[in-house]
Amino acid sequence: MQVFWLKRNLRLQDSDPFYFSMAGVRSHGPVLPVYVHEPNLICQPDVSRQHQVFVQETLAELSVEIERLGGRLLELVGESLDVFKQLHRITPITRIWTHRETTQNSQYERDKQMKAWCQAAGIELMECQQNGIARGEQTSLSFPDYFAQCVTRKLKDPTGTSLTNRFAKPPLPAASPESIPVATGDDKPFRQRGGRTLAVNAMRSFFSIRSLQRYPFQISSPNTAWNGCSRLSTYLAYGIISDREVFQAVDGVVTQGHEKLSPESFQKLQERARFYLDRLMWRRQYIQTFEHHPELEFQHMLPQFDGVRESEFDQERFEAWKVGRTGVPYIDAAMRCLRQTGWINMRLRATVVSFATMNLWLPTLQVARHLAGEFLDYEPAVHYPIHHVVSGTSSFDNLMVYDPIKQGIDNDSAGVFIRRWVPELRALKGADVHDITRTVGCLSDEACDLGLLPYPAPIVDYRQAGKLAKQRVSDLRKGKSVPAGVSEADAGTQLSLM
């Protein structure tokens, strides 16, 4: 028997593990699709209830897809090593097919244990490369070469095929839903829902000439990004769609444009398509960086930052930032939106991380771990490198210290986003929501009815704190010693001495 092991590769379409396992039935036996609900992973601090429910929604639809092909998805509860040992005792396993993943340490350790057991048991563990990520001595393709390779590849889709005789019968009863441990936290009411159907619908909705033309102008403001972005990051993170499918969709829009548009309009479309692909290129670069440096989950890229922010950690500031009570309206709106939806746009993510690590001087990795549970599209290999870049603890040249008030004025000038998520300020008109001299103590009638407290004063002088943080980070990167424990009252003096 072969096993098609589903982890963060929750699809049948453009799935090398599924295709090759089915192609090898005659020589290696029928195929059993397996997903393991692992208590050790479910209890990890970077796994939250929203992630778990999203996966379960996806598995429910995937199970129906497999049944239509003539098989059954076997969902089991336990640690993967124990589960596979039990399966092997009942029905010997010849091969295990899955995707090779660049992921967090808890899952990587699981994968290493599985690899060692497979070698000892004489089972072939077939890990298929994905995202063009090179491991070990492998040579990584440039993004243009990888893109060209992807768009010319014929993507396999088993939909509508009868594969009944190629599936193995489950040797064990499936786990009951009640036996699956529940992850920490609450599900988010306005998050994206799981499943291949919604992923494909999102692709079809976004990949049009009109959407791609508008994309660069929609992504910075949270008011336009909600519908202006492709919103595919979560589906990519869980392997519900593949990057090759996305590349081919982009290429398809450009081909349509070549047929329908004037030369001038087509040139603009090509520029917008490259703008979108740049973001996918960055994603791939972050994953490759994490593949080479998985320690970024626990360590700073630049060791001179080790322990610096940690030694000055302020729990009250951390809690205020998490719940959206910092007294800086745009930041608070972002954090409250994230708590309800599991998503904010890329510019806003950089702004809240910059505010936390620079203006509040909170530890980079503590900020990253909290946001891992908040972002539905949390992908460890992308998540941690980005946090090091924004907080200044990487070798990236530029410092990303955002002015949170300016960002609000630039991207939510009329305060629509702020008033939606910070009801205390709904009585303020227009741009008044950006004026922190007006927001202190505000409590609209609607917010009062909701039992909310008056809006707080800023917990930090964001201008002085930002300037000081920028100087301290710059000095640390140059190998200079920096003063610790600087109070707000001393900030101006310290700046004048640096």
PAVOLO-998912 format. One record per residue (C-alpha): residue in three letters; chain; x, y, z. Coordinates in nm, 4 decimals, always signed. Layout:
> ALA, A, X, Y, Z
...
// end
This chain:
> MET, A, +0.0000, +0.0000, +0.0000
> GLN, A, +0.1073, +0.3579, -0.0742
> VAL, A, +0.0058, +0.6558, +0.1368
> PHE, A, -0.0748, +1.0004, +0.0016
> TRP, A, +0.0094, +1.2068, +0.3115
> LEU, A, -0.1719, +1.5387, +0.3271
> LYS, A, -0.0070, +1.8086, +0.5388
> ARG, A, +0.0026, +2.1626, +0.3992
> ASN, A, -0.0681, +2.0254, +0.0528
> LEU, A, -0.4458, +2.0059, +0.0701
> ARG, A, -0.5337, +1.9559, -0.2949
> LEU, A, -0.5562, +1.6950, -0.5693
> GLN, A, -0.5105, +1.9357, -0.8605
> ASP, A, -0.1511, +2.0017, -0.9698
> SER, A, -0.0384, +1.7663, -0.6950
> ASP, A, +0.2747, +1.5724, -0.7835
> PRO, A, +0.2427, +1.3423, -0.4799
> PHE, A, -0.1127, +1.2457, -0.5746
> TYR, A, -0.0342, +1.2014, -0.9447
> PHE, A, +0.2825, +0.9950, -0.8944
> SER, A, +0.1260, +0.7758, -0.6280
> MET, A, -0.1614, +0.6973, -0.8638
> ALA, A, +0.0811, +0.6321, -1.1485
> GLY, A, +0.2721, +0.3806, -0.9326
> VAL, A, -0.0213, +0.1620, -0.8282
> ARG, A, +0.0855, -0.1433, -1.0302
> SER, A, +0.4358, -0.1568, -0.8887
> HIS, A, +0.3807, -0.0198, -0.5375
> GLY, A, +0.0184, -0.0870, -0.4480
> PRO, A, -0.3061, +0.1098, -0.4105
> VAL, A, -0.3132, +0.4556, -0.2565
> LEU, A, -0.4566, +0.5592, +0.0803
> PRO, A, -0.5074, +0.9356, +0.1316
> VAL, A, -0.4325, +1.0219, +0.4964
> TYR, A, -0.4549, +1.3345, +0.7080
> VAL, A, -0.3349, +1.3210, +1.0693
> HIS, A, -0.4666, +1.5591, +1.3345
> GLU, A, -0.1550, +1.5801, +1.5518
> PRO, A, -0.2036, +1.6864, +1.9166
> ASN, A, +0.1573, +1.8020, +1.9466
> LEU, A, +0.1168, +2.0412, +1.6530
> ILE, A, -0.2326, +2.1538, +1.7456
> CYS, A, -0.1097, +2.2722, +2.0868
> GLN, A, +0.1779, +2.4772, +1.9444
> PRO, A, +0.1550, +2.8506, +2.0234
> ASP, A, +0.1526, +2.9452, +1.6549
> VAL, A, -0.1582, +2.7326, +1.5839
> SER, A, -0.4944, +2.8878, +1.6634
> ARG, A, -0.8540, +2.7774, +1.6402
> GLN, A, -0.9129, +2.9700, +1.3174
> HIS, A, -0.6310, +2.7778, +1.1474
> GLN, A, -0.7739, +2.4486, +1.2655
> VAL, A, -1.1310, +2.5185, +1.1538
> PHE, A, -1.0090, +2.6475, +0.8166
> VAL, A, -0.8211, +2.3198, +0.7632
> GLN, A, -1.1232, +2.1160, +0.8691
> GLU, A, -1.3437, +2.3022, +0.6219
> THR, A, -1.0899, +2.2264, +0.3513
> LEU, A, -1.0680, +1.8587, +0.4476
> ALA, A, -1.4474, +1.8245, +0.4365
> GLU, A, -1.4551, +1.9372, +0.0738
> LEU, A, -1.1434, +1.7385, -0.0125
> SER, A, -1.3028, +1.4254, +0.1310
> VAL, A, -1.5980, +1.4681, -0.1050
> GLU, A, -1.3594, +1.5169, -0.3995
> ILE, A, -1.1775, +1.1932, -0.3166
> GLU, A, -1.5061, +1.0045, -0.2816
> ARG, A, -1.6096, +1.1216, -0.6279
> LEU, A, -1.2880, +0.9683, -0.7610
> GLY, A, -1.3677, +0.6400, -0.5875
> GLY, A, -1.1601, +0.6618, -0.2704
> ARG, A, -1.1835, +0.7706, +0.0903
> LEU, A, -0.9823, +1.0205, +0.2894
> LEU, A, -0.8758, +0.8678, +0.6199
> GLU, A, -0.8530, +1.1243, +0.9000
> LEU, A, -0.6820, +1.0013, +1.2146
> VAL, A, -0.5808, +1.1538, +1.5486
> GLY, A, -0.2346, +1.1005, +1.6955
> GLU, A, +0.1269, +1.1827, +1.6315
> SER, A, +0.2181, +1.1028, +1.2716
> LEU, A, +0.4961, +0.8616, +1.3636
> ASP, A, +0.2632, +0.6560, +1.5851
> VAL, A, -0.0181, +0.6641, +1.3310
> PHE, A, +0.2006, +0.5477, +1.0439
> LYS, A, +0.3557, +0.2727, +1.2547
> GLN, A, +0.0062, +0.1449, +1.3300
> LEU, A, -0.0978, +0.1609, +0.9646
> HIS, A, +0.2203, -0.0205, +0.8629
> ARG, A, +0.1557, -0.3016, +1.1113
> ILE, A, -0.1932, -0.3585, +0.9703
> THR, A, -0.1177, -0.3074, +0.5998
> PRO, A, +0.2505, -0.2781, +0.5009
> ILE, A, +0.3356, +0.0563, +0.3453
> THR, A, +0.5666, +0.0622, +0.0446
> ARG, A, +0.5777, +0.4351, -0.0213
> ILE, A, +0.4641, +0.7571, +0.1441
> TRP, A, +0.4051, +1.0469, -0.0945
> THR, A, +0.3873, +1.4081, +0.0217
> HIS, A, +0.5180, +1.7556, -0.0498
> ARG, A, +0.8498, +1.8681, +0.0933
> GLU, A, +0.7823, +2.1599, +0.3202
> THR, A, +0.9769, +2.4592, +0.4461
> THR, A, +0.7970, +2.5214, +0.7704
> GLN, A, +0.8210, +2.5798, +1.1446
> ASN, A, +1.0455, +2.3751, +1.3706
> SER, A, +0.7676, +2.1668, +1.5267
> GLN, A, +0.6648, +2.0296, +1.1871
> TYR, A, +1.0222, +1.9993, +1.0632
> GLU, A, +1.1103, +1.7846, +1.3654
> ARG, A, +0.8072, +1.5681, +1.2897
> ASP, A, +0.9253, +1.5284, +0.9310
> LYS, A, +1.2762, +1.4293, +1.0427
> GLN, A, +1.1338, +1.1619, +1.2724
> MET, A, +0.9220, +1.0280, +0.9894
> LYS, A, +1.2187, +1.0207, +0.7535
> ALA, A, +1.4314, +0.8274, +1.0032
> TRP, A, +1.1537, +0.5741, +1.0666
> CYS, A, +1.0893, +0.5254, +0.6954
> GLN, A, +1.4571, +0.4525, +0.6359
> ALA, A, +1.4637, +0.2012, +0.9213
> ALA, A, +1.1395, +0.0360, +0.8079
> GLY, A, +1.2369, +0.0136, +0.4412
> ILE, A, +0.9623, +0.2534, +0.3313
> GLU, A, +1.0325, +0.5036, +0.0541
> LEU, A, +0.9470, +0.8563, +0.1642
> MET, A, +0.8832, +1.0482, -0.1569
> GLU, A, +0.8889, +1.4230, -0.0844
> CYS, A, +0.8057, +1.6279, -0.3933
> GLN, A, +0.9660, +1.9694, -0.4309
> GLN, A, +0.7317, +2.2689, -0.4377
> ASN, A, +0.7513, +2.6456, -0.4923
> GLY, A, +1.0856, +2.5934, -0.6644
> ILE, A, +1.2605, +2.5867, -0.3267
> ALA, A, +1.6062, +2.4301, -0.3257
> ARG, A, +1.7284, +2.2216, -0.0324
> GLY, A, +2.0819, +2.1319, +0.0585
> GLU, A, +2.3057, +2.1138, -0.2472
> GLN, A, +2.0242, +2.1740, -0.4946
> THR, A, +2.0560, +2.4743, -0.7240
> SER, A, +1.7754, +2.7263, -0.7049
> LEU, A, +1.6289, +2.8545, -1.0311
> SER, A, +1.5988, +3.2281, -1.0798
> PHE, A, +1.2423, +3.3535, -1.0508
> PRO, A, +1.2086, +3.4271, -1.4275
> ASP, A, +1.3322, +3.0756, -1.5115
> TYR, A, +1.1022, +2.9186, -1.2534
> PHE, A, +0.8072, +3.1218, -1.3789
> ALA, A, +0.8767, +3.0220, -1.7400
> GLN, A, +0.8993, +2.6576, -1.6334
> CYS, A, +0.5673, +2.6794, -1.4493
> VAL, A, +0.3611, +2.8490, -1.7195
> THR, A, +0.4605, +2.5936, -1.9830
> ARG, A, +0.3803, +2.2924, -1.7645
> LYS, A, +0.0536, +2.1078, -1.8171
> LEU, A, -0.1245, +2.0955, -1.4824
> LYS, A, -0.2939, +1.7691, -1.3971
> ASP, A, -0.6502, +1.7650, -1.2676
> PRO, A, -0.8067, +1.4287, -1.1735
> THR, A, -1.1598, +1.5720, -1.1507
> GLY, A, -1.4123, +1.3522, -1.3267
> THR, A, -1.1800, +1.0496, -1.3435
> SER, A, -1.2751, +0.7107, -1.2010
> LEU, A, -0.9843, +0.5919, -0.9903
> THR, A, -1.1726, +0.3454, -0.7721
> ASN, A, -0.9376, +0.0543, -0.8410
> ARG, A, -0.6333, +0.2625, -0.7525
> PHE, A, -0.7396, +0.3558, -0.4003
> ALA, A, -0.6663, +0.1407, -0.0959
> LYS, A, -0.9433, +0.0615, +0.1493
> PRO, A, -0.8882, +0.2303, +0.4880
> PRO, A, -0.7527, -0.0306, +0.7317
> LEU, A, -0.8778, +0.1698, +1.0303
> PRO, A, -1.1984, +0.3567, +1.1115
> ALA, A, -1.1708, +0.7331, +1.0773
> ALA, A, -1.1374, +0.9425, +1.3895
> SER, A, -1.4516, +1.1024, +1.5226
> PRO, A, -1.4610, +1.4846, +1.5170
> GLU, A, -1.4986, +1.4802, +1.8970
> SER, A, -1.1605, +1.3100, +1.9362
> ILE, A, -0.9697, +1.5927, +1.7643
> PRO, A, -0.8019, +1.8226, +2.0202
> VAL, A, -0.9197, +2.1823, +2.0001
> ALA, A, -0.6600, +2.4514, +1.9292
> THR, A, -0.6346, +2.7563, +2.1518
> GLY, A, -0.8320, +3.0728, +2.0961
> ASP, A, -1.1624, +3.1438, +1.9285
> ASP, A, -1.2543, +3.1177, +1.5649
> LYS, A, -1.2746, +3.4516, +1.3862
> PRO, A, -1.6243, +3.5459, +1.2627
> PHE, A, -1.5188, +3.7258, +0.9448
> ARG, A, -1.2247, +3.5147, +0.8263
> GLN, A, -1.1981, +3.3475, +0.4872
> ARG, A, -1.3504, +3.0016, +0.4612
> GLY, A, -1.1594, +2.6926, +0.3582
> GLY, A, -1.1966, +2.4660, +0.0581
> ARG, A, -1.0879, +2.4374, -0.3012
> THR, A, -1.4111, +2.5800, -0.4423
> LEU, A, -1.3649, +2.9156, -0.2707
> ALA, A, -0.9980, +2.9234, -0.3688
> VAL, A, -1.0843, +2.8713, -0.7353
> ASN, A, -1.3629, +3.1294, -0.7131
> ALA, A, -1.1132, +3.3801, -0.5723
> MET, A, -0.8747, +3.3131, -0.8606
> ARG, A, -1.1479, +3.3479, -1.1217
> SER, A, -1.2707, +3.6700, -0.9626
> PHE, A, -0.9303, +3.8331, -0.9439
> PHE, A, -0.7531, +3.7205, -1.2576
> SER, A, -0.9111, +3.9475, -1.5144
> ILE, A, -0.7734, +4.2376, -1.7146
> ARG, A, -0.9703, +4.4877, -1.5077
> SER, A, -0.8619, +4.3519, -1.1675
> LEU, A, -0.4955, +4.3219, -1.2616
> GLN, A, -0.4943, +4.6741, -1.4065
> ARG, A, -0.6330, +4.8135, -1.0793
> TYR, A, -0.4245, +4.6003, -0.8444
> PRO, A, -0.1269, +4.8358, -0.7779
> PHE, A, -0.3661, +5.1156, -0.6829
> GLN, A, -0.5792, +4.9035, -0.4503
> ILE, A, -0.3298, +4.7332, -0.2220
> SER, A, -0.2166, +5.0108, +0.0154
> SER, A, -0.5474, +5.1237, +0.1637
> PRO, A, -0.7375, +4.8785, +0.3846
> ASN, A, -1.0579, +5.0196, +0.2337
> THR, A, -0.9695, +4.9023, -0.1183
> ALA, A, -0.7343, +4.6123, -0.0450
> TRP, A, -1.0099, +4.3925, +0.0963
> ASN, A, -1.1473, +4.3391, -0.2551
> GLY, A, -0.8577, +4.4774, -0.4593
> CYS, A, -0.6028, +4.2157, -0.3501
> SER, A, -0.6189, +3.8621, -0.4844
> ARG, A, -0.6729, +3.7240, -0.1304
> LEU, A, -0.4989, +3.3995, -0.2304
> SER, A, -0.2338, +3.3986, +0.0430
> THR, A, -0.4273, +3.1661, +0.2745
> TYR, A, -0.5023, +2.9182, -0.0025
> LEU, A, -0.1361, +2.9195, -0.1039
> ALA, A, -0.0230, +2.8782, +0.2570
> TYR, A, -0.2215, +2.5557, +0.2956
> GLY, A, -0.1496, +2.4229, -0.0511
> ILE, A, -0.5148, +2.4407, -0.1582
> ILE, A, -0.3898, +2.5969, -0.4794
> SER, A, -0.0357, +2.5839, -0.6166
> ASP, A, +0.1896, +2.8684, -0.7195
> ARG, A, +0.1966, +2.7158, -1.0681
> GLU, A, -0.1791, +2.7601, -1.0948
> VAL, A, -0.1430, +3.1253, -0.9982
> PHE, A, +0.1393, +3.1826, -1.2461
> GLN, A, -0.0655, +3.0321, -1.5258
> ALA, A, -0.3642, +3.2469, -1.4296
> VAL, A, -0.1495, +3.5624, -1.4524
> ASP, A, -0.0091, +3.4461, -1.7853
> GLY, A, -0.3637, +3.3824, -1.9083
> VAL, A, -0.4702, +3.7395, -1.8308
> VAL, A, -0.1674, +3.8789, -2.0141
> THR, A, -0.2490, +3.6590, -2.3150
> GLN, A, -0.6059, +3.7922, -2.3150
> GLY, A, -0.4728, +4.1454, -2.2964
> HIS, A, -0.2478, +4.0881, -2.5948
> GLU, A, -0.5523, +3.9863, -2.7982
> LYS, A, -0.7922, +4.2575, -2.6793
> LEU, A, -0.5984, +4.5698, -2.5848
> SER, A, -0.4209, +4.8431, -2.7744
> PRO, A, -0.0404, +4.8324, -2.7638
> GLU, A, -0.0296, +5.1127, -2.5062
> SER, A, -0.2891, +4.9480, -2.2800
> PHE, A, -0.1221, +4.6107, -2.3169
> GLN, A, +0.2115, +4.7544, -2.2067
> LYS, A, +0.0447, +4.8888, -1.8919
> LEU, A, -0.1142, +4.5499, -1.8285
> GLN, A, +0.2259, +4.3834, -1.8547
> GLU, A, +0.3657, +4.6301, -1.6007
> ARG, A, +0.0790, +4.5565, -1.3607
> ALA, A, +0.1265, +4.1827, -1.4073
> ARG, A, +0.4971, +4.2180, -1.3235
> PHE, A, +0.3999, +4.4242, -1.0193
> TYR, A, +0.1811, +4.1373, -0.8970
> LEU, A, +0.4458, +3.8759, -0.9776
> ASP, A, +0.7033, +4.0755, -0.7810
> ARG, A, +0.5048, +3.9938, -0.4671
> LEU, A, +0.5149, +3.6233, -0.5506
> MET, A, +0.8871, +3.6533, -0.6172
> TRP, A, +0.9359, +3.8068, -0.2712
> ARG, A, +0.7309, +3.5255, -0.1211
> ARG, A, +0.9562, +3.2678, -0.2828
> GLN, A, +1.2685, +3.4533, -0.1685
> TYR, A, +1.1445, +3.4600, +0.1911
> ILE, A, +1.0737, +3.0863, +0.1808
> GLN, A, +1.4180, +3.0137, +0.0377
> THR, A, +1.5755, +3.2303, +0.3091
> PHE, A, +1.3906, +3.0366, +0.5778
> GLU, A, +1.4908, +2.7069, +0.4153
> HIS, A, +1.8542, +2.8075, +0.4644
> HIS, A, +1.7959, +2.9751, +0.8024
> PRO, A, +1.5169, +2.7982, +0.9936
> GLU, A, +1.6648, +2.9386, +1.3136
> LEU, A, +1.4919, +3.2687, +1.2298
> GLU, A, +1.1896, +3.1288, +1.4101
> PHE, A, +1.3873, +3.1579, +1.7352
> GLN, A, +1.6846, +3.3857, +1.6672
> HIS, A, +1.7508, +3.7234, +1.5125
> MET, A, +1.9259, +3.7281, +1.1786
> LEU, A, +2.1693, +3.9800, +1.3310
> PRO, A, +2.2848, +3.8404, +1.6678
> GLN, A, +2.3619, +4.1833, +1.8143
> PHE, A, +1.9845, +4.2231, +1.8661
> ASP, A, +1.9598, +3.9146, +2.0884
> GLY, A, +1.8132, +4.0135, +2.4235
> VAL, A, +1.8036, +4.3888, +2.3541
> ARG, A, +1.4303, +4.4437, +2.3202
> GLU, A, +1.3612, +4.1494, +2.5493
> SER, A, +1.5452, +4.3193, +2.8374
> GLU, A, +1.3077, +4.6168, +2.8123
> PHE, A, +0.9845, +4.4260, +2.7510
> ASP, A, +0.6732, +4.6130, +2.8648
> GLN, A, +0.3795, +4.3745, +2.9183
> GLU, A, +0.1211, +4.6534, +2.9418
> ARG, A, +0.2244, +4.7959, +2.6065
> PHE, A, +0.2180, +4.4497, +2.4534
> GLU, A, -0.1363, +4.3844, +2.5782
> ALA, A, -0.2585, +4.7266, +2.4639
> TRP, A, -0.1167, +4.6653, +2.1171
> LYS, A, -0.2734, +4.3179, +2.0921
> VAL, A, -0.6265, +4.4350, +2.1744
> GLY, A, -0.6135, +4.7671, +1.9894
> ARG, A, -0.5972, +5.0107, +2.2836
> THR, A, -0.2732, +5.1979, +2.2107
> GLY, A, -0.4398, +5.5354, +2.1591
> VAL, A, -0.3147, +5.5499, +1.7990
> PRO, A, -0.6348, +5.5090, +1.5924
> TYR, A, -0.4971, +5.3539, +1.2725
> ILE, A, -0.2979, +5.0942, +1.4673
> ASP, A, -0.5924, +5.0098, +1.6913
> ALA, A, -0.8278, +4.9752, +1.3949
> ALA, A, -0.5815, +4.7387, +1.2282
> MET, A, -0.5410, +4.5169, +1.5341
> ARG, A, -0.9143, +4.5001, +1.5984
> CYS, A, -0.9823, +4.4202, +1.2331
> LEU, A, -0.7232, +4.1432, +1.2514
> ARG, A, -0.8825, +3.9972, +1.5645
> GLN, A, -1.2139, +3.9638, +1.3803
> THR, A, -1.1061, +3.8765, +1.0261
> GLY, A, -0.7619, +3.7124, +1.0401
> TRP, A, -0.6420, +3.9396, +0.7593
> ILE, A, -0.5083, +4.2879, +0.6924
> ASN, A, -0.3288, +4.4087, +0.3804
> MET, A, +0.0486, +4.4014, +0.3389
> ARG, A, +0.1159, +4.7724, +0.3977
> LEU, A, -0.0925, +4.7656, +0.7140
> ARG, A, +0.0921, +4.4555, +0.8377
> ALA, A, +0.4219, +4.6346, +0.8024
> THR, A, +0.2768, +4.9357, +0.9837
> VAL, A, +0.1548, +4.7413, +1.2890
> VAL, A, +0.4801, +4.5430, +1.3125
> SER, A, +0.6861, +4.8592, +1.2797
> PHE, A, +0.4777, +5.0275, +1.5497
> ALA, A, +0.5140, +4.7292, +1.7833
> THR, A, +0.8870, +4.6749, +1.7379
> MET, A, +0.9996, +5.0335, +1.6866
> ASN, A, +0.7590, +5.2731, +1.8589
> LEU, A, +0.6780, +5.0322, +2.1440
> TRP, A, +1.0182, +4.8569, +2.1325
> LEU, A, +0.8563, +4.5138, +2.1721
> PRO, A, +1.0650, +4.2022, +2.1006
> THR, A, +1.0565, +4.1003, +1.7341
> LEU, A, +0.9947, +3.7324, +1.7925
> GLN, A, +0.7261, +3.7893, +2.0544
> VAL, A, +0.5416, +4.0141, +1.8102
> ALA, A, +0.5864, +3.7539, +1.5360
> ARG, A, +0.4547, +3.4695, +1.7536
> HIS, A, +0.1428, +3.6632, +1.8469
> LEU, A, +0.0689, +3.7542, +1.4859
> ALA, A, +0.1268, +3.3934, +1.3765
> GLY, A, -0.1944, +3.3035, +1.5558
> GLU, A, -0.3771, +3.6124, +1.4307
> PHE, A, -0.2976, +3.5807, +1.0584
> LEU, A, -0.5105, +3.3136, +0.8930
> ASP, A, -0.2581, +3.3008, +0.6083
> TYR, A, +0.0297, +3.2365, +0.8491
> GLU, A, +0.3081, +3.0690, +0.6552
> PRO, A, +0.6129, +3.0305, +0.8815
> ALA, A, +0.8716, +3.0535, +0.6050
> VAL, A, +0.7290, +3.3877, +0.4932
> HIS, A, +0.6208, +3.5165, +0.8324
> TYR, A, +0.9464, +3.5143, +1.0276
> PRO, A, +1.1834, +3.6630, +0.7646
> ILE, A, +0.9400, +3.9515, +0.7070
> HIS, A, +0.9304, +4.0321, +1.0769
> HIS, A, +1.3083, +4.0458, +1.0906
> VAL, A, +1.3120, +4.2830, +0.7932
> VAL, A, +1.0490, +4.5208, +0.9336
> SER, A, +1.1941, +4.5283, +1.2861
> GLY, A, +1.5454, +4.5975, +1.1589
> THR, A, +1.6979, +4.2742, +1.2906
> SER, A, +1.7942, +4.1486, +0.9429
> SER, A, +2.0654, +4.2478, +0.6966
> PHE, A, +1.8087, +4.4287, +0.4794
> ASP, A, +1.9552, +4.7737, +0.4096
> ASN, A, +1.6597, +5.0050, +0.4696
> LEU, A, +1.4938, +5.0686, +0.8052
> MET, A, +1.1147, +5.0473, +0.7906
> VAL, A, +0.9967, +5.2891, +1.0593
> TYR, A, +0.6448, +5.3915, +0.9622
> ASP, A, +0.4716, +5.7013, +1.0971
> PRO, A, +0.1367, +5.5485, +1.2067
> ILE, A, -0.0549, +5.8766, +1.1841
> LYS, A, +0.0784, +5.9556, +0.8370
> GLN, A, -0.0034, +5.6020, +0.7230
> GLY, A, -0.3597, +5.6497, +0.8438
> ILE, A, -0.3964, +5.9847, +0.6680
> ASP, A, -0.2413, +5.8501, +0.3466
> ASN, A, -0.4423, +5.5282, +0.3306
> ASP, A, -0.7632, +5.6070, +0.5209
> SER, A, -0.7905, +5.9840, +0.4765
> ALA, A, -1.1620, +6.0066, +0.5613
> GLY, A, -1.1285, +5.7655, +0.8533
> VAL, A, -1.3692, +5.5073, +0.7105
> PHE, A, -1.1572, +5.2115, +0.8212
> ILE, A, -1.0890, +5.3603, +1.1640
> ARG, A, -1.4547, +5.4354, +1.2386
> ARG, A, -1.5561, +5.0868, +1.1298
> TRP, A, -1.3240, +4.9122, +1.3742
> VAL, A, -1.2924, +5.1731, +1.6510
> PRO, A, -1.6549, +5.2612, +1.7304
> GLU, A, -1.5481, +5.4904, +2.0155
> LEU, A, -1.4488, +5.7449, +1.7471
> ARG, A, -1.7592, +5.7321, +1.5290
> ALA, A, -1.8839, +6.0693, +1.6499
> LEU, A, -1.5743, +6.2382, +1.5066
> LYS, A, -1.6068, +6.3679, +1.1521
> GLY, A, -1.3771, +6.2999, +0.8599
> ALA, A, -1.0055, +6.3336, +0.9221
> ASP, A, -1.0600, +6.4265, +1.2896
> VAL, A, -1.0139, +6.0583, +1.3740
> HIS, A, -0.6428, +6.0998, +1.2941
> ASP, A, -0.5974, +6.3875, +1.5399
> ILE, A, -0.4845, +6.2299, +1.8667
> THR, A, -0.5586, +6.5543, +2.0512
> ARG, A, -0.9259, +6.4983, +1.9610
> THR, A, -0.9526, +6.1224, +2.0070
> VAL, A, -0.8558, +6.1046, +2.3763
> GLY, A, -1.1611, +6.0258, +2.5890
> CYS, A, -1.3984, +5.9869, +2.2926
> LEU, A, -1.6906, +5.7511, +2.3414
> SER, A, -1.9680, +5.7550, +2.0844
> ASP, A, -2.3219, +5.6621, +2.1887
> GLU, A, -2.2893, +5.3425, +1.9868
> ALA, A, -1.9660, +5.2481, +2.1639
> CYS, A, -2.1268, +5.3261, +2.4981
> ASP, A, -2.4123, +5.0892, +2.4147
> LEU, A, -2.1513, +4.8239, +2.3356
> GLY, A, -2.0018, +4.8653, +2.6816
> LEU, A, -1.6716, +5.0063, +2.5577
> LEU, A, -1.4470, +5.2365, +2.7564
> PRO, A, -1.3534, +5.5900, +2.6444
> TYR, A, -1.0751, +5.5932, +2.3875
> PRO, A, -0.7329, +5.6086, +2.5566
> ALA, A, -0.4504, +5.8571, +2.5225
> PRO, A, -0.1491, +5.7320, +2.3222
> ILE, A, +0.0616, +5.4983, +2.5335
> VAL, A, +0.3794, +5.6362, +2.3770
> ASP, A, +0.5009, +5.9515, +2.2049
> TYR, A, +0.5216, +5.7770, +1.8707
> ARG, A, +0.7373, +6.0435, +1.7049
> GLN, A, +1.0091, +6.0516, +1.9681
> ALA, A, +0.9937, +5.6755, +2.0213
> GLY, A, +1.0246, +5.6141, +1.6468
> LYS, A, +1.3246, +5.8445, +1.6113
> LEU, A, +1.4970, +5.6866, +1.9077
> ALA, A, +1.4288, +5.3343, +1.7844
> LYS, A, +1.5631, +5.4175, +1.4405
> GLN, A, +1.8840, +5.5492, +1.5940
> ARG, A, +1.9205, +5.2523, +1.8274
> VAL, A, +1.8644, +5.0001, +1.5490
> SER, A, +2.1100, +5.1819, +1.3249
> ASP, A, +2.3729, +5.1821, +1.5999
> LEU, A, +2.3201, +4.8138, +1.6763
> ARG, A, +2.3614, +4.7241, +1.3114
> LYS, A, +2.6886, +4.9182, +1.3069
> GLY, A, +2.8067, +4.7276, +1.6122
> LYS, A, +2.7810, +5.0224, +1.8513
> SER, A, +2.6595, +4.9892, +2.2075
> VAL, A, +2.3222, +5.1501, +2.2793
> PRO, A, +2.1663, +5.2861, +2.5985
> ALA, A, +1.9025, +5.0617, +2.7562
> GLY, A, +1.5840, +5.1445, +2.9390
> VAL, A, +1.5323, +5.4912, +2.7931
> SER, A, +1.2162, +5.6515, +2.9272
> GLU, A, +0.9905, +5.8766, +2.7224
> ALA, A, +1.1035, +6.1732, +2.9308
> ASP, A, +1.4662, +6.1019, +2.8434
> ALA, A, +1.4061, +6.0283, +2.4765
> GLY, A, +1.4631, +6.3805, +2.3491
> THR, A, +1.7833, +6.4179, +2.5527
> GLN, A, +1.9194, +6.0852, +2.4343
> LEU, A, +1.8496, +6.1768, +2.0726
> SER, A, +2.0390, +6.5009, +2.1101
> LEU, A, +2.3423, +6.3103, +2.2379
> MET, A, +2.3506, +6.0564, +1.9532
// end
